[in-house]
């Protein structure tokens, strides 16, 4: 064991988010992975399912035992389904661990709103209050030194990074925002089901959870905070025949005669010092392939003087910037390291 490194455990190591955490943390200079954990596969070897991790993980999968986790680790990533983390995280905090939660259980501050959208019992109000929403480029200053970080959802990450600078500046209206979001099938998780069956999704595109997606209150909560008044959105999600990637295309009413160059200047100034948000030049719009396998969020614009509306296009890799990569950004800030540590990988192309 390297005493100069932080010991890390990953609960939910057999999901896509957990596997990406292992891939990135394996090259992190300040981290040692001391425990990989799965409630369903304890005692088995992770490399039986993921041979590509052979040089990063040699120990068998541990079961979920908070006291045993605390003996091996200082920080825990909980990459579990919603409803699981809400019960597990309090036990992890009680034994002195720092937690970065990748589920949705601690994102919504109002427990009643959480229960209405997620259909699970909400965590204790004091934990919802304690949890810091870890959208690093917006709330990074609040992450430092904290013990419980709630990692944002994948769709909200792409969407919020695209909308917040213009909304914060008052350049767009908070009402009437329309979000057309598309995701690769890895966003549905690794479990086999008819929705992600090859014959069902190949050469096909599906809309789902229309006006009912659980990320709606998360997006509205943050935008309301930014705007200082209630913001509601129309948010429609689509499943597309690709493995990774999210494209969030947003439409908002402009409050002024702003051009693409104005917006580029605003966004570049807003995200100055944040290496993982890249703003495209005028007339250039991002594609999901251009962030594949990386922690980048790429954003482009089209301002329409004819309709008075702004189109914002934001793309991320849903498993990296939308999950594992952002979680590691939060770890870096939590521990006082540079936020880009261990994450500076160029996107995979083609």
TORSE-343849 format. One line per field, with one value per residue (C-alpha): residue number from 1; residue in three letters; x, y, z. Coordinates in nm, 3 decimals. Example, Ala and Ser with C-alpha at 12.3 -4.5 7.8 and 13.67 -1.06 7.14 Angstrom:
<rs>
num c(1; 2)
residu c(ALA; SER)
x c(1.230; 1.367)
y c(-0.450; -0.106)
z c(0.780; 0.714)
</rs>
This chain:
<rs>
num c(1; 2; 3; 4; 5; 6; 7; 8; 9; 10; 11; 12; 13; 14; 15; 16; 17; 18; 19; 20; 21; 22; 23; 24; 25; 26; 27; 28; 29; 30; 31; 32; 33; 34; 35; 36; 37; 38; 39; 40; 41; 42; 43; 44; 45; 46; 47; 48; 49; 50; 51; 52; 53; 54; 55; 56; 57; 58; 59; 60; 61; 62; 63; 64; 65; 66; 67; 68; 69; 70; 71; 72; 73; 74; 75; 76; 77; 78; 79; 80; 81; 82; 83; 84; 85; 86; 87; 88; 89; 90; 91; 92; 93; 94; 95; 96; 97; 98; 99; 100; 101; 102; 103; 104; 105; 106; 107; 108; 109; 110; 111; 112; 113; 114; 115; 116; 117; 118; 119; 120; 121; 122; 123; 124; 125; 126; 127; 128; 129; 130; 131; 132; 133; 134; 135; 136; 137; 138; 139; 140; 141; 142; 143; 144; 145; 146; 147; 148; 149; 150; 151; 152; 153; 154; 155; 156; 157; 158; 159; 160; 161; 162; 163; 164; 165; 166; 167; 168; 169; 170; 171; 172; 173; 174; 175; 176; 177; 178; 179; 180; 181; 182; 183; 184; 185; 186; 187; 188; 189; 190; 191; 192; 193; 194; 195; 196; 197; 198; 199; 200; 201; 202; 203; 204; 205; 206; 207; 208; 209; 210; 211; 212; 213; 214; 215; 216; 217; 218; 219; 220; 221; 222; 223; 224; 225; 226; 227; 228; 229; 230; 231; 232; 233; 234; 235; 236; 237; 238; 239; 240; 241; 242; 243; 244; 245; 246; 247; 248; 249; 250; 251; 252; 253; 254; 255; 256; 257; 258; 259; 260; 261; 262; 263; 264; 265; 266; 267; 268; 269; 270; 271; 272; 273; 274; 275; 276; 277; 278; 279; 280; 281; 282; 283; 284; 285; 286; 287; 288; 289; 290; 291; 292; 293; 294; 295; 296; 297; 298; 299; 300; 301; 302; 303; 304; 305; 306; 307; 308; 309; 310; 311; 312; 313; 314; 315; 316; 317; 318; 319; 320; 321; 322; 323; 324; 325; 326; 327; 328; 329; 330; 331; 332; 333; 334; 335; 336; 337; 338; 339; 340; 341; 342; 343; 344; 345; 346; 347; 348; 349; 350)
residu c(UNK; UNK; UNK; UNK; UNK; UNK; UNK; UNK; UNK; UNK; UNK; UNK; UNK; UNK; UNK; UNK; UNK; UNK; UNK; UNK; UNK; UNK; UNK; UNK; UNK; UNK; UNK; UNK; UNK; UNK; UNK; UNK; UNK; UNK; UNK; UNK; UNK; UNK; UNK; UNK; UNK; UNK; UNK; UNK; UNK; UNK; UNK; UNK; UNK; UNK; UNK; UNK; UNK; UNK; UNK; UNK; UNK; UNK; UNK; UNK; UNK; UNK; UNK; UNK; UNK; UNK; UNK; UNK; UNK; UNK; UNK; UNK; UNK; UNK; UNK; UNK; UNK; UNK; UNK; UNK; UNK; UNK; UNK; UNK; UNK; UNK; UNK; UNK; UNK; UNK; UNK; UNK; UNK; UNK; UNK; UNK; UNK; UNK; UNK; UNK; UNK; UNK; UNK; UNK; UNK; UNK; UNK; UNK; UNK; UNK; UNK; UNK; UNK; UNK; UNK; UNK; UNK; UNK; UNK; UNK; UNK; UNK; UNK; UNK; UNK; UNK; UNK; UNK; UNK; UNK; UNK; UNK; UNK; UNK; UNK; UNK; UNK; UNK; UNK; UNK; UNK; UNK; UNK; UNK; UNK; UNK; UNK; UNK; UNK; UNK; UNK; UNK; UNK; UNK; UNK; UNK; UNK; UNK; UNK; UNK; UNK; UNK; UNK; UNK; UNK; UNK; UNK; UNK; UNK; UNK; UNK; UNK; UNK; UNK; UNK; UNK; UNK; UNK; UNK; UNK; UNK; UNK; UNK; UNK; UNK; UNK; UNK; UNK; UNK; UNK; UNK; UNK; UNK; UNK; UNK; UNK; UNK; UNK; UNK; UNK; UNK; UNK; UNK; UNK; UNK; UNK; UNK; UNK; UNK; UNK; UNK; UNK; UNK; UNK; UNK; UNK; UNK; UNK; UNK; UNK; UNK; UNK; UNK; UNK; UNK; UNK; UNK; UNK; UNK; UNK; UNK; UNK; UNK; UNK; UNK; UNK; UNK; UNK; UNK; UNK; UNK; UNK; UNK; UNK; UNK; UNK; UNK; UNK; UNK; UNK; UNK; UNK; UNK; UNK; UNK; UNK; UNK; UNK; UNK; UNK; UNK; UNK; UNK; UNK; UNK; UNK; UNK; UNK; UNK; UNK; UNK; UNK; UNK; UNK; UNK; UNK; UNK; UNK; UNK; UNK; UNK; UNK; UNK; UNK; UNK; UNK; UNK; UNK; UNK; UNK; UNK; UNK; UNK; UNK; UNK; UNK; UNK; UNK; UNK; UNK; UNK; UNK; UNK; UNK; UNK; UNK; UNK; UNK; UNK; UNK; UNK; UNK; UNK; UNK; UNK; UNK; UNK; UNK; UNK; UNK; UNK; UNK; UNK; UNK; UNK; UNK; UNK; UNK; UNK; UNK; UNK; UNK; UNK; UNK; UNK; UNK; UNK; UNK; UNK; UNK; UNK; UNK; UNK; UNK; UNK; UNK; UNK; UNK; UNK; UNK)
x c(0.000; 0.130; 0.096; 0.126; -0.191; -0.558; -0.728; -1.040; -1.325; -1.586; -1.931; -2.103; -1.787; -1.963; -2.165; -2.043; -1.986; -1.785; -1.574; -1.493; -1.396; -1.147; -1.009; -0.943; -0.838; -0.589; -0.384; -0.444; -0.116; -0.265; -0.504; -0.483; -0.788; -0.803; -1.150; -1.386; -1.732; -2.041; -2.341; -2.436; -2.090; -1.889; -1.601; -1.591; -1.316; -1.405; -1.179; -1.403; -1.655; -1.411; -1.082; -0.957; -0.903; -0.660; -0.365; -0.570; -0.771; -0.631; -0.832; -1.172; -1.487; -1.579; -1.928; -2.099; -1.990; -1.938; -1.702; -1.483; -1.485; -1.367; -1.075; -0.954; -1.050; -1.065; -1.307; -1.592; -1.760; -2.114; -2.205; -2.532; -2.891; -3.113; -3.277; -2.967; -2.732; -2.991; -2.973; -2.601; -2.444; -2.551; -2.376; -2.060; -2.054; -2.111; -1.788; -1.590; -1.571; -1.594; -1.854; -1.904; -2.244; -2.317; -2.683; -2.962; -3.044; -2.887; -2.934; -3.284; -3.297; -3.672; -3.742; -4.106; -4.000; -3.745; -4.007; -4.254; -4.005; -3.786; -4.053; -3.816; -3.809; -3.592; -3.278; -3.288; -3.338; -3.011; -2.817; -2.994; -2.892; -2.534; -2.478; -2.299; -2.420; -2.095; -2.136; -1.773; -1.767; -2.054; -2.024; -1.664; -1.578; -1.829; -1.683; -1.345; -1.310; -1.665; -1.760; -2.065; -2.079; -2.376; -2.250; -2.486; -2.681; -2.557; -2.838; -2.831; -2.454; -2.475; -2.787; -2.688; -2.340; -2.506; -2.772; -2.627; -2.397; -2.667; -2.936; -2.707; -2.627; -2.996; -2.947; -3.224; -3.562; -3.604; -3.946; -4.016; -3.685; -3.706; -3.446; -3.417; -3.171; -3.033; -2.826; -2.636; -2.758; -2.489; -2.697; -2.951; -2.693; -2.545; -2.850; -3.005; -3.357; -3.576; -3.519; -3.146; -3.164; -2.959; -3.249; -3.467; -3.227; -3.013; -3.125; -3.385; -3.445; -3.683; -3.833; -3.891; -4.015; -4.177; -4.236; -4.164; -3.785; -3.636; -3.372; -3.635; -3.649; -3.269; -3.238; -3.514; -3.369; -3.034; -3.175; -3.415; -3.122; -2.924; -3.215; -3.339; -3.695; -3.884; -3.773; -3.962; -3.846; -3.980; -3.737; -3.759; -3.513; -3.430; -3.238; -3.010; -2.819; -2.475; -2.283; -2.174; -2.260; -2.522; -2.627; -2.848; -2.999; -3.163; -3.392; -3.448; -3.588; -3.323; -3.356; -3.158; -2.995; -2.703; -2.492; -2.300; -1.978; -2.133; -2.225; -1.885; -1.723; -1.966; -1.917; -1.540; -1.517; -1.761; -1.567; -1.219; -0.997; -1.220; -1.028; -1.309; -1.556; -1.466; -1.656; -1.673; -1.599; -1.875; -2.051; -1.897; -2.115; -1.999; -2.062; -2.070; -1.779; -1.557; -1.581; -1.595; -1.408; -1.314; -1.420; -1.491; -1.814; -1.820; -2.071; -2.179; -2.444; -2.680; -2.862; -3.163; -3.254; -3.562; -3.726; -3.544; -3.441; -3.107; -3.007; -2.739; -2.577; -2.391; -2.225; -2.059; -1.964; -2.240; -2.018; -1.725; -1.825; -2.176; -2.061; -1.711; -1.500; -1.700; -1.689; -1.309; -1.316; -1.510; -1.257; -0.977; -1.143; -1.250; -0.886; -0.740; -0.580; -0.598; -0.939; -0.789; -0.562; -0.593; -0.847; -0.646; -0.720; -0.778; -1.112; -1.104; -1.161; -1.302)
y c(0.000; 0.346; 0.577; 0.883; 0.798; 0.826; 0.487; 0.457; 0.206; 0.174; 0.037; -0.079; -0.182; -0.401; -0.121; 0.102; 0.395; 0.181; 0.037; 0.385; 0.495; 0.207; 0.296; 0.658; 0.607; 0.343; 0.627; 0.882; 0.980; 1.037; 0.742; 0.373; 0.152; -0.070; -0.221; -0.295; -0.384; -0.550; -0.668; -0.921; -1.054; -1.063; -1.312; -1.318; -1.161; -0.838; -0.934; -1.230; -0.976; -0.698; -0.848; -0.508; -0.418; -0.706; -0.482; -0.251; -0.491; -0.815; -0.855; -1.031; -0.825; -0.740; -0.742; -0.433; -0.399; -0.037; -0.126; -0.342; -0.069; 0.184; -0.041; -0.034; 0.310; 0.682; 0.778; 0.578; 0.621; 0.482; 0.394; 0.227; 0.250; 0.516; 0.394; 0.196; 0.484; 0.659; 0.372; 0.291; 0.636; 0.723; 0.405; 0.495; 0.845; 0.708; 0.503; 0.811; 0.776; 1.054; 0.973; 1.074; 0.945; 0.882; 0.789; 1.045; 1.002; 1.323; 1.562; 1.686; 1.900; 1.861; 1.507; 1.519; 1.618; 1.336; 1.079; 1.204; 1.162; 0.871; 0.663; 0.585; 0.703; 1.014; 1.022; 1.215; 1.592; 1.672; 1.459; 1.621; 1.955; 1.841; 1.696; 1.934; 1.923; 1.852; 2.030; 2.131; 2.424; 2.589; 2.475; 2.359; 2.608; 2.436; 2.089; 2.148; 1.968; 1.829; 1.472; 1.411; 1.505; 1.433; 1.379; 1.536; 1.330; 1.287; 1.475; 1.760; 1.798; 1.857; 2.070; 2.288; 2.363; 2.472; 2.697; 2.849; 3.123; 3.274; 3.243; 3.386; 3.687; 3.747; 3.694; 3.432; 3.397; 3.135; 3.036; 2.852; 2.664; 2.347; 2.073; 1.801; 1.544; 1.225; 0.952; 0.639; 0.306; 0.281; 0.536; 0.261; 0.054; -0.289; -0.499; -0.673; -0.567; -0.535; -0.159; -0.198; -0.526; -0.488; -0.565; -0.310; -0.014; -0.064; 0.167; 0.306; 0.601; 0.601; 0.875; 0.784; 0.925; 1.220; 1.494; 1.236; 1.198; 1.206; 1.455; 1.727; 1.841; 1.834; 2.065; 2.296; 2.310; 2.440; 2.677; 2.823; 2.887; 3.052; 3.267; 3.366; 3.282; 2.963; 2.802; 2.520; 2.336; 2.103; 1.814; 1.527; 1.237; 1.000; 0.673; 0.654; 0.366; 0.456; 0.328; 0.652; 1.016; 1.276; 1.565; 1.820; 2.071; 2.362; 2.635; 2.957; 3.305; 3.575; 3.892; 4.119; 4.123; 3.895; 3.729; 3.405; 3.599; 3.767; 3.427; 3.277; 3.562; 3.527; 3.151; 3.158; 3.416; 3.222; 2.897; 3.050; 2.829; 2.524; 2.296; 2.054; 2.296; 2.385; 2.654; 2.619; 2.892; 3.071; 2.838; 2.525; 2.285; 1.988; 1.617; 1.336; 1.156; 1.455; 1.396; 1.013; 0.856; 1.194; 1.434; 1.724; 1.913; 2.090; 2.371; 2.559; 2.819; 2.953; 3.281; 3.341; 3.708; 3.610; 3.416; 3.578; 3.239; 3.089; 2.731; 2.582; 2.246; 2.071; 1.727; 1.499; 1.135; 1.019; 0.769; 1.007; 1.373; 1.248; 1.010; 0.879; 1.166; 1.432; 1.220; 1.224; 1.602; 1.616; 1.390; 1.619; 1.928; 1.748; 1.658; 1.994; 1.873; 2.030; 1.943; 1.797; 1.546; 1.201; 1.315; 1.469; 1.210; 1.314; 1.195; 0.868; 0.932; 0.793)
z c(0.000; -0.095; 0.206; -0.018; -0.208; -0.115; -0.084; -0.296; -0.304; -0.579; -0.496; -0.813; -0.992; -1.246; -1.408; -1.688; -1.454; -1.214; -1.494; -1.625; -1.273; -1.263; -1.607; -1.516; -1.155; -1.266; -1.414; -1.138; -0.970; -0.623; -0.596; -0.515; -0.578; -0.271; -0.304; -0.592; -0.465; -0.605; -0.405; -0.673; -0.767; -0.442; -0.457; -0.835; -1.045; -1.219; -1.508; -1.589; -1.719; -1.810; -1.930; -2.043; -1.674; -1.614; -1.525; -1.303; -1.085; -0.949; -0.627; -0.624; -0.582; -0.223; -0.079; 0.061; 0.424; 0.539; 0.823; 0.598; 0.332; 0.592; 0.684; 0.323; 0.192; 0.261; -0.017; -0.171; -0.508; -0.501; -0.860; -0.764; -0.884; -0.731; -0.414; -0.312; -0.236; -0.024; 0.224; 0.192; 0.200; 0.559; 0.678; 0.487; 0.631; 0.980; 0.964; 0.860; 0.483; 0.226; -0.041; -0.403; -0.509; -0.877; -0.826; -0.820; -0.453; -0.319; -0.612; -0.533; -0.221; -0.164; -0.045; -0.158; -0.511; -0.515; -0.412; -0.673; -0.959; -0.845; -0.668; -0.378; -0.019; 0.008; 0.224; 0.552; 0.503; 0.681; 0.430; 0.135; 0.280; 0.341; -0.006; -0.243; -0.604; -0.786; -1.119; -1.099; -1.341; -1.152; -0.789; -0.764; -0.489; -0.259; -0.315; -0.150; 0.182; 0.186; 0.280; 0.060; -0.308; -0.531; -0.884; -1.143; -1.392; -1.749; -1.924; -1.667; -1.708; -2.082; -2.050; -1.756; -1.887; -2.210; -2.054; -1.738; -1.878; -2.099; -1.830; -1.562; -1.783; -1.853; -2.226; -2.248; -2.080; -1.810; -1.937; -2.261; -2.270; -2.480; -2.443; -2.709; -2.570; -2.725; -2.562; -2.656; -2.521; -2.250; -2.060; -1.998; -1.808; -1.870; -1.790; -2.089; -2.184; -2.489; -2.517; -2.577; -2.770; -3.091; -3.322; -3.142; -3.133; -3.445; -3.726; -3.490; -3.259; -2.963; -2.754; -2.389; -2.056; -2.232; -1.971; -1.701; -1.697; -1.345; -1.458; -1.511; -1.145; -1.125; -1.425; -1.302; -0.950; -1.074; -1.337; -1.079; -0.846; -1.126; -1.250; -0.906; -1.009; -1.099; -1.425; -1.594; -1.904; -2.169; -2.172; -2.419; -2.429; -2.714; -2.729; -3.032; -3.196; -3.063; -2.763; -2.596; -2.610; -2.530; -2.750; -2.579; -2.821; -2.638; -2.761; -2.566; -2.634; -2.653; -2.445; -2.673; -3.016; -2.939; -3.206; -3.210; -3.152; -2.847; -2.707; -2.779; -2.588; -2.296; -2.266; -2.302; -2.027; -1.804; -1.839; -1.830; -1.615; -1.661; -1.899; -1.981; -2.139; -2.497; -2.687; -3.065; -3.313; -3.500; -3.744; -3.589; -3.391; -3.184; -3.245; -2.990; -3.157; -3.080; -2.703; -2.711; -2.417; -2.271; -1.997; -2.232; -2.286; -2.623; -2.686; -2.999; -3.082; -3.345; -3.278; -3.503; -3.546; -3.747; -3.461; -3.171; -3.045; -2.947; -3.024; -2.799; -2.881; -2.599; -2.621; -2.366; -2.324; -2.091; -1.905; -1.855; -1.819; -1.744; -1.470; -1.387; -1.519; -1.340; -1.022; -1.043; -1.095; -0.770; -0.600; -0.716; -0.573; -0.255; -0.190; -0.296; -0.620; -0.964; -1.108; -1.428; -1.251; -1.408; -1.665; -1.947; -2.212; -2.572; -2.715; -2.913; -3.282; -3.503)
</rs>
